[in-house]
Amino acid sequence: SGSSDPYCVVKVDNEVVARTATVWKSLNPFWGEEIALLLPRGFHSLTIYVLDEDTIGQDDVIGKVSLSHQQISAEPQGVDRWLSLAPVSPDQEVQGEIHLELRVPERGHPRVLRCHLIEARDLASRDPSGSSDPFGRVSCCGHTLETAVIKKSRFPRWDEVLEFELPEGELGEAVLSVEVWDWDIVGKNDFLGRVEFFLDTLCPGPTRGWFQLLPFPSTTKDHRGQLGALRLAVRLLEDTVLPPHHYQPLIQLLTEPILCPAQSPEGTVLAVLEEVTSVESRQDMATKLVKIFSEQGLAVPLLDYLTSRELARTTDPNTLFRSNSLASKSMEQFMKVVGLPYLHEVLKPVVNRIFEEKKYMELDPSKMELSQGRRVSFKGSLLEAQVRESSLELLKGYLEDIIDAIVGSVDKCPLPMRVAFKQLRRRAEERFPSAQHEEVRYFSISGFLFLRFFAPAVLTPKLFRLREQHAESGTGRTLLLLAK
C-alpha cells in the first residue's frame, strides 16, 4: 500500500524491556510514549528497533538506533534529537559475555600463550528452537583453534585451554581474537560475538574476567537518511540509594513548614526550593516532593502549603495557577498518582465509544472534507453548513456524555482529591473574598480538574492508559475538538 504499520521495541543489552503501540498506515508515526526503566549499573547499550507489523508472517525490521552507556552519560541533560536509523545486520546483533583466563609468559622458550575458555552467558539464540549450539574459535599469530560444540545452550561451559606458541622477539601488533559461533549442521555457522586483545597490553600474570562480546566492525555503507530517522528523548539518572535512616534529617527539614507552620514561610526549605528550581526541572521536583510527602501521609498538606503561597503572590485571579509553577506541577502529579483509576472509570466508556464509532466531525471550514459527508448522509456530498451542523450535534452529544459522567462521579472521586480541592476552595475564598471574585473559588479548582486532568486524558487517551493504541487522524481530530 506504500505505507507501514510501525512500532518500536526497546532493548537494554539485547534484552527486550518495552514495546510501543503500533501506529497503523503511517510513514511518519507519532508515539509520544514515555518509558521509565530501572537499569543495571553496568549496562552497555540502549537500542530502539523500528519494525513494521504484519498480520501475516514475520514483522519486518526497518532499522535501529543504538546508544552506548557512554553516549547517554556524556549528556547530563539528556539526548533529545533526531537520530538516523541504521540497518540491522545479523553479524551486528550480538549479546552476552564470555569468561576467559589468559596467560602470556614474560620470557621463556618457547613462549606459550594459554587461553582458557571457561564459559559464556546470555548468548543470542540463532536456532528456531530459541537456543544455539555454541563453540569457541581462538586465533593468534596465524593459527586458529576451536573448542568443542555445546548443543542447545545459551549458557555454554567449555572449560578448555587452547595454547599458542608465540614468535620470538617483540609481540608488536599481535592480536588474540576470541570468537563464539553457533554450529549448524546445514549451511554456514552463525556468528555470536567476539572479543580481541593486543598481546603487548596483557599483564605478565593471568588476566581473568567476564568480557562483553562485540560485533564484527561494520562493513555496511552509510544509510544515513535512507531508512528514516527516530526522534528520541533519552535521559539517564544515576542515583545512589542509602538506607532509610540516612534520609530522616532531609525529610524532617522538608516537612518542617507543614508540621510547624509558625516558622516564617520565606525561610523554609520548600520556599527556597521553589525559588531556585528552574522551569525545566519543576516537573522532576514536583514528582519527588509528592512521592516523599505521600510516604509521610502529608501530600494534601503539601498541596495546601504550595497553593496558598501561589495565591498570596497572585494579584489577578484570571492568571491563577496558569503558569507551570511548583504548586501547579505538584497538584498535577498528585492527581495522576491518586486519581488515575477514577479517571478510567469516568472517561473510558465514552472514549471507547468515540474510537469505535469513528464518526466524522469538523467545525473549521478550512479543514472540512465535504466528501466525508457520506459518512453522515447517503444523499451525496453535503454543504459546509450541513457538515458543521452535523458535527456540532455529534460534538454536543459526546460532550454531554462526558460532562454527565464527571458530574455523576462525585462519590467515586478519591477522598484525598476531594479534601485537597476543598482546602483549595477555602484558600481562594480567603484570598479573594469580594463579591466580584465569587467565581474564583470554582475556576481555581476547574483549572486543575479539567485543564490538567480530564482534558489531557480526552486529548491523548493512550498516554493515560485509557487505550492501548493512539487514535487515527479522524478520531484524533474529534478528541482534540472535545478537549478544547
C-alpha positions as CSV (number, residue, x, y, z in Angstrom):
1,S,0.0,0.0,0.0
2,G,3.1,2.3,0.1
3,S,2.8,2.6,3.8
4,S,3.9,0.8,7.0
5,D,2.5,-0.1,10.4
6,P,5.4,0.9,12.6
7,Y,6.1,0.1,16.3
8,C,9.3,0.3,18.4
9,V,11.0,-2.4,20.6
10,V,13.4,-1.2,23.3
11,K,16.3,-3.4,24.3
12,V,18.9,-2.9,27.0
13,D,22.0,-5.1,26.2
14,N,19.8,-7.1,23.8
15,E,17.1,-7.8,26.4
16,V,13.6,-6.6,25.3
17,V,12.3,-4.3,28.0
18,A,9.5,-2.4,26.3
19,R,7.3,-2.1,23.2
20,T,5.3,0.8,21.9
21,A,1.9,0.7,20.4
22,T,1.6,0.2,16.6
23,V,0.7,3.3,14.5
24,W,-1.3,2.0,11.6
25,K,-0.7,3.1,8.0
26,S,1.9,5.7,8.6
27,L,5.4,6.6,7.4
28,N,5.5,9.5,9.9
29,P,4.3,7.8,13.1
30,F,4.0,9.7,16.4
31,W,4.2,7.5,19.6
32,G,4.6,10.1,22.4
33,E,5.2,7.2,24.8
34,E,7.4,7.7,27.9
35,I,9.1,4.6,29.3
36,A,10.9,4.6,32.7
37,L,13.5,1.7,33.1
38,L,15.4,0.6,36.1
39,L,18.7,-0.3,34.6
40,P,21.6,-2.4,35.9
41,R,24.6,-0.2,36.8
42,G,26.9,-1.9,34.4
43,F,24.6,-1.9,31.3
44,H,26.4,-1.3,28.0
45,S,23.8,0.0,25.4
46,L,20.2,1.0,24.8
47,T,18.8,0.1,21.4
48,I,15.5,1.0,19.8
49,Y,14.3,-1.1,16.8
50,V,11.6,0.2,14.5
51,L,9.6,-2.6,13.0
52,D,6.6,-2.9,10.6
53,E,3.8,-5.1,12.0
54,D,2.5,-7.7,9.5
55,T,-0.8,-9.6,10.2
56,I,0.6,-12.5,8.1
57,G,4.2,-13.7,8.5
58,Q,7.0,-12.2,10.4
59,D,7.3,-8.5,11.2
60,D,9.8,-6.6,9.1
61,V,12.7,-4.7,10.7
62,I,13.0,-1.2,9.3
63,G,16.1,-0.1,11.2
64,K,17.5,0.7,14.7
65,V,19.1,3.5,16.8
66,S,21.7,2.4,19.3
67,L,23.2,4.5,22.1
68,S,26.0,3.3,24.3
69,H,26.1,3.9,28.1
70,Q,29.0,6.4,27.5
71,Q,27.0,8.4,24.9
72,I,24.0,8.8,27.2
73,S,26.1,9.6,30.2
74,A,28.0,12.3,28.3
75,E,24.9,14.4,28.1
76,P,23.6,15.1,31.6
77,Q,20.6,17.0,30.3
78,G,19.7,14.0,28.1
79,V,19.8,13.2,24.4
80,D,16.9,14.9,22.6
81,R,17.2,15.0,18.8
82,W,16.5,13.2,15.5
83,L,18.8,10.1,15.0
84,S,19.1,8.3,11.7
85,L,18.1,4.7,11.6
86,A,20.8,2.2,10.9
87,P,20.3,-1.1,9.1
88,V,20.1,-4.3,11.1
89,S,22.6,-7.0,10.3
90,P,22.7,-10.4,12.0
91,D,26.5,-10.0,12.5
92,Q,25.9,-6.8,14.4
93,E,23.2,-8.3,16.6
94,V,25.3,-10.0,19.3
95,Q,24.9,-10.2,23.0
96,G,26.3,-11.9,26.1
97,E,29.6,-12.2,27.8
98,I,32.5,-14.8,27.8
99,H,34.5,-15.8,30.8
100,L,38.3,-16.1,29.9
101,E,41.6,-16.6,31.6
102,L,44.7,-15.5,29.6
103,R,48.3,-16.2,30.5
104,V,51.2,-14.6,28.4
105,P,54.6,-15.6,29.8
106,E,57.1,-12.7,30.0
107,R,60.0,-14.8,28.9
108,G,61.0,-18.4,28.2
109,H,61.4,-20.5,25.1
110,P,59.1,-21.4,23.6
111,R,56.7,-18.8,24.9
112,V,53.3,-20.3,25.1
113,L,50.1,-18.3,25.3
114,R,47.4,-20.2,27.3
115,C,43.8,-19.2,26.6
116,H,41.3,-20.8,29.0
117,L,37.7,-20.6,27.6
118,I,35.7,-21.2,30.8
119,E,32.1,-20.4,29.9
120,A,29.7,-17.9,28.2
121,R,26.4,-16.5,29.2
122,D,23.3,-14.9,27.7
123,L,24.3,-15.6,24.1
124,A,21.9,-14.8,21.3
125,S,19.6,-17.5,20.0
126,R,20.3,-18.4,16.4
127,D,18.2,-21.7,16.1
128,P,14.4,-21.9,15.6
129,S,14.3,-23.7,19.0
130,G,15.3,-20.4,20.7
131,S,18.8,-21.7,21.6
132,S,22.2,-22.1,20.0
133,D,25.0,-24.7,19.6
134,P,28.0,-22.5,20.6
135,F,31.7,-23.2,20.2
136,G,34.7,-21.0,20.6
137,R,37.3,-20.1,17.9
138,V,40.6,-18.6,19.0
139,S,43.1,-17.1,16.6
140,C,46.6,-15.8,17.3
141,C,49.7,-15.3,15.2
142,G,48.3,-17.0,12.1
143,H,47.0,-20.1,14.0
144,T,43.4,-21.0,14.8
145,L,42.0,-23.5,17.3
146,E,38.4,-24.4,18.3
147,T,36.6,-25.8,21.3
148,A,34.0,-28.5,21.4
149,V,30.4,-27.6,20.4
150,I,27.9,-27.4,23.3
151,K,24.5,-28.4,22.0
152,K,21.3,-26.4,22.7
153,S,22.6,-23.8,25.2
154,R,22.8,-20.1,25.5
155,F,25.0,-20.6,28.7
156,P,27.7,-23.0,27.5
157,R,30.5,-24.2,29.7
158,W,33.6,-25.4,27.8
159,D,36.4,-25.3,30.4
160,E,39.0,-25.8,27.7
161,V,42.6,-24.5,27.4
162,L,43.9,-23.6,24.0
163,E,47.7,-23.0,23.6
164,F,49.6,-21.0,21.0
165,E,53.3,-20.8,20.6
166,L,54.4,-17.2,20.3
167,P,57.1,-16.0,17.9
168,E,60.5,-14.9,19.3
169,G,61.2,-11.2,19.9
170,E,58.7,-8.4,20.5
171,L,55.0,-9.1,20.1
172,G,54.4,-5.9,18.3
173,E,50.8,-5.6,17.0
174,A,50.0,-9.3,17.7
175,V,46.3,-9.8,18.5
176,L,44.4,-12.6,20.2
177,S,40.9,-13.0,18.8
178,V,38.3,-15.0,20.6
179,E,35.1,-15.6,18.7
180,V,31.9,-17.5,19.6
181,W,29.9,-19.2,16.8
182,D,26.7,-21.2,16.5
183,W,27.3,-24.5,14.8
184,D,24.8,-25.5,12.1
185,I,24.6,-29.0,10.6
186,V,23.3,-27.5,7.3
187,G,24.5,-24.2,5.9
188,K,27.1,-21.8,7.4
189,N,27.7,-21.2,11.1
190,D,26.2,-18.2,12.7
191,F,28.3,-15.5,14.4
192,L,27.6,-14.9,18.1
193,G,30.2,-12.3,19.1
194,R,33.9,-11.7,19.6
195,V,36.5,-10.0,21.8
196,E,40.1,-9.0,20.9
197,F,43.2,-8.4,23.0
198,F,46.5,-6.9,22.0
199,L,49.1,-9.2,23.5
200,D,51.6,-6.5,24.5
201,T,48.9,-4.9,26.7
202,L,48.2,-8.1,28.7
203,C,49.8,-8.4,32.1
204,P,52.6,-11.0,32.6
205,G,50.4,-12.7,35.1
206,P,46.9,-14.2,34.4
207,T,44.2,-11.9,33.0
208,R,40.8,-13.3,34.1
209,G,37.3,-12.0,33.9
210,W,34.0,-11.6,32.0
211,F,34.2,-9.8,28.7
212,Q,31.4,-8.4,26.7
213,L,31.0,-10.0,23.2
214,L,31.2,-7.4,20.4
215,P,30.1,-7.5,16.8
216,F,32.3,-7.5,13.8
217,P,33.3,-4.0,12.6
218,S,30.5,-2.8,10.4
219,T,31.2,-3.0,6.7
220,T,27.8,-1.8,5.5
221,K,27.7,1.5,3.7
222,D,26.3,4.6,5.4
223,H,22.5,4.6,5.1
224,R,22.1,8.0,6.7
225,G,18.6,9.2,5.9
226,Q,17.7,6.3,3.6
227,L,15.8,4.3,6.3
228,G,14.3,7.3,8.1
229,A,15.0,8.9,11.5
230,L,13.7,8.4,15.0
231,R,13.1,11.3,17.4
232,L,14.3,10.3,20.9
233,A,14.5,12.0,24.3
234,V,16.7,9.8,26.5
235,R,17.9,10.8,29.9
236,L,19.9,8.7,32.4
237,L,19.6,9.4,36.1
238,E,22.0,7.5,38.3
239,D,21.1,7.6,42.0
240,T,22.8,6.1,45.0
241,V,20.1,4.9,47.4
242,L,21.1,4.7,51.0
243,P,19.3,3.0,53.9
244,P,16.1,4.9,55.1
245,H,17.6,6.4,58.3
246,H,20.1,8.5,56.3
247,Y,17.2,10.5,54.8
248,Q,15.4,11.4,58.0
249,P,17.2,14.7,58.5
250,L,16.2,15.8,55.0
251,I,12.6,14.6,55.4
252,Q,12.4,16.5,58.7
253,L,13.7,19.6,57.0
254,L,11.2,19.3,54.1
255,T,8.2,18.6,56.3
256,E,9.0,21.2,58.9
257,P,7.0,24.0,57.4
258,I,4.0,21.7,57.2
259,L,4.3,20.3,60.7
260,C,5.4,23.6,62.3
261,P,3.6,26.3,60.4
262,A,4.7,29.0,62.9
263,Q,8.0,29.3,61.1
264,S,8.4,32.2,58.6
265,P,7.3,30.8,55.2
266,E,10.1,32.6,53.3
267,G,12.9,30.9,55.2
268,T,11.7,27.3,54.8
269,V,13.4,24.7,52.6
270,L,10.3,24.4,50.4
271,A,10.2,28.1,49.8
272,V,13.9,28.1,48.8
273,L,13.4,25.1,46.5
274,E,10.5,26.9,44.9
275,E,12.8,29.9,44.2
276,V,15.8,28.1,42.9
277,T,14.1,25.4,40.8
278,S,14.3,26.1,37.1
279,V,11.2,25.8,34.8
280,E,12.7,22.7,33.1
281,S,13.2,20.8,36.4
282,R,9.9,21.7,38.2
283,Q,8.2,18.5,36.9
284,D,11.0,16.4,38.4
285,M,11.0,18.3,41.7
286,A,7.2,18.1,41.9
287,T,7.2,14.3,41.3
288,K,9.8,13.8,44.0
289,L,8.1,16.1,46.5
290,V,4.7,14.4,46.0
291,K,6.3,11.0,46.5
292,I,8.1,12.0,49.7
293,F,5.1,13.7,51.3
294,S,2.8,10.9,50.2
295,E,5.0,8.4,52.1
296,Q,4.7,10.6,55.2
297,G,0.9,10.9,54.8
298,L,1.4,14.7,54.1
299,A,0.6,15.0,50.4
300,V,-2.6,17.1,50.9
301,P,-1.0,19.5,53.5
302,L,1.9,19.9,51.0
303,L,-0.5,21.0,48.3
304,D,-2.2,23.3,50.7
305,Y,1.1,24.9,51.5
306,L,2.2,25.4,47.9
307,T,-1.2,26.6,46.6
308,S,-1.5,29.1,49.5
309,R,1.9,30.6,48.6
310,E,0.9,31.0,45.0
311,L,-2.5,32.5,45.9
312,A,-0.6,35.0,48.1
313,R,1.6,36.1,45.1
314,T,-1.3,36.3,42.7
315,T,-2.9,39.8,42.2
316,D,-5.1,39.0,39.1
317,P,-7.3,36.0,39.7
318,N,-7.6,35.4,35.9
319,T,-3.9,34.2,35.9
320,L,-4.3,31.9,38.9
321,F,-2.4,28.6,38.5
322,R,-1.9,29.2,34.8
323,S,1.9,29.0,35.0
324,N,3.9,25.9,35.4
325,S,4.7,26.7,39.0
326,L,5.8,24.2,41.6
327,A,2.2,24.3,43.0
328,S,0.6,23.6,39.6
329,K,3.1,20.7,38.8
330,S,2.7,19.2,42.3
331,M,-1.1,19.2,42.0
332,E,-0.9,17.7,38.5
333,Q,1.3,14.9,39.7
334,F,-0.8,14.3,42.8
335,M,-4.0,13.9,40.6
336,K,-2.2,11.4,38.4
337,V,-1.0,9.3,41.4
338,V,-4.3,9.4,43.3
339,G,-6.9,9.8,40.5
340,L,-5.9,7.5,37.6
341,P,-8.4,4.7,38.5
342,Y,-11.1,7.3,38.9
343,L,-10.2,8.9,35.6
344,H,-10.5,5.5,33.9
345,E,-13.9,4.8,35.5
346,V,-15.3,8.2,34.3
347,L,-13.9,8.6,30.8
348,K,-13.2,5.1,29.5
349,P,-16.8,4.2,28.3
350,V,-17.2,7.4,26.3
351,V,-13.6,7.3,24.9
352,N,-14.1,3.7,23.8
353,R,-17.3,4.6,22.0
354,I,-15.6,7.5,20.2
355,F,-12.9,5.1,19.0
356,E,-15.4,2.5,17.9
357,E,-17.9,4.8,16.1
358,K,-15.3,6.8,14.1
359,K,-17.7,9.5,13.2
360,Y,-16.5,12.4,11.1
361,M,-16.8,15.9,12.6
362,E,-15.2,19.2,11.8
363,L,-16.0,22.8,12.7
364,D,-13.2,24.6,10.9
365,P,-14.2,25.4,7.3
366,S,-10.6,25.3,6.1
367,K,-10.3,21.7,7.3
368,M,-13.6,20.3,6.1
369,E,-13.7,17.5,3.7
370,L,-17.2,17.7,2.2
371,S,-16.9,14.3,0.6
372,Q,-16.8,12.9,4.1
373,G,-20.5,13.9,4.3
374,R,-21.4,10.4,3.1
375,R,-20.5,9.2,6.5
376,V,-23.2,11.4,7.8
377,S,-25.7,11.1,5.0
378,F,-26.3,8.8,2.0
379,K,-27.6,11.7,-0.2
380,G,-24.1,12.6,-1.5
381,S,-21.7,15.3,-0.6
382,L,-23.0,17.8,2.0
383,L,-22.7,21.5,2.1
384,E,-20.3,23.2,4.5
385,A,-23.2,24.3,6.8
386,Q,-24.6,20.8,6.9
387,V,-21.3,19.3,7.9
388,R,-20.9,21.9,10.5
389,E,-24.4,21.4,11.9
390,S,-24.0,17.6,12.0
391,S,-20.5,17.9,13.6
392,L,-21.9,20.3,16.2
393,E,-24.7,17.8,17.1
394,L,-22.2,14.9,17.4
395,L,-19.8,17.1,19.5
396,K,-22.5,18.2,21.8
397,G,-23.7,14.6,22.3
398,Y,-20.2,13.3,23.2
399,L,-19.6,16.3,25.4
400,E,-22.8,15.9,27.3
401,D,-22.0,12.3,28.0
402,I,-18.5,13.3,29.3
403,I,-20.0,16.1,31.5
404,D,-22.7,13.8,32.8
405,A,-20.1,11.1,33.6
406,I,-18.0,13.7,35.5
407,V,-20.9,15.3,37.4
408,G,-22.3,11.9,38.3
409,S,-19.0,10.7,39.7
410,V,-18.9,12.7,42.9
411,D,-19.0,9.6,45.1
412,K,-16.3,7.9,43.1
413,C,-13.8,10.8,43.3
414,P,-10.9,9.8,45.6
415,L,-11.2,11.3,49.1
416,P,-7.6,12.8,49.1
417,M,-8.5,14.7,45.9
418,R,-11.8,16.0,47.4
419,V,-10.0,17.1,50.6
420,A,-7.3,18.9,48.5
421,F,-9.9,20.7,46.4
422,K,-11.9,21.6,49.5
423,Q,-8.9,23.3,51.0
424,L,-8.1,25.0,47.7
425,R,-11.6,26.4,47.5
426,R,-11.3,27.8,51.1
427,R,-7.9,29.4,50.4
428,A,-9.2,31.0,47.2
429,E,-12.2,32.5,49.1
430,E,-9.9,33.9,51.8
431,R,-7.6,35.4,49.2
432,F,-10.3,36.9,47.0
433,P,-13.3,37.5,49.3
434,S,-15.1,40.2,47.4
435,A,-18.4,39.5,45.6
436,Q,-16.9,40.4,42.2
437,H,-14.4,37.5,42.6
438,E,-17.1,34.9,43.6
439,E,-16.2,32.6,40.7
440,V,-12.5,32.3,41.7
441,R,-13.4,29.5,44.2
442,Y,-14.7,27.5,41.2
443,F,-12.2,28.1,38.5
444,S,-9.3,27.6,40.9
445,I,-10.4,24.0,41.1
446,S,-11.6,23.6,37.5
447,G,-8.2,24.9,36.3
448,F,-6.7,21.7,37.7
449,L,-9.6,19.2,37.4
450,F,-10.4,20.0,33.8
451,L,-7.4,21.7,32.2
452,R,-4.8,19.4,33.8
453,F,-6.7,16.2,34.4
454,F,-9.8,15.4,32.3
455,A,-9.0,17.4,29.1
456,P,-5.4,16.0,28.6
457,A,-6.8,12.5,29.0
458,V,-9.5,13.1,26.4
459,L,-6.9,14.6,24.0
460,T,-4.4,11.7,24.3
461,P,-6.1,8.6,25.9
462,K,-3.0,6.4,25.2
463,L,-0.8,8.5,27.5
464,F,-3.3,8.0,30.3
465,R,-3.6,4.2,29.6
466,L,-7.3,4.7,28.5
467,R,-6.5,3.0,25.2
468,E,-3.7,0.6,24.0
469,Q,-3.3,2.4,20.7
470,H,-3.1,6.0,19.6
471,A,-6.1,7.4,17.7
472,E,-6.2,7.6,13.9
473,S,-6.2,11.0,12.4
474,G,-10.0,11.4,12.2
475,T,-10.6,10.2,15.8
476,G,-7.7,12.3,16.9
477,R,-9.4,15.4,15.5
478,T,-12.6,14.5,17.3
479,L,-10.7,14.2,20.6
480,L,-9.0,17.5,20.0
481,L,-12.3,19.3,19.5
482,L,-13.8,17.7,22.6
483,A,-10.7,18.6,24.7
484,K,-11.0,22.2,23.5
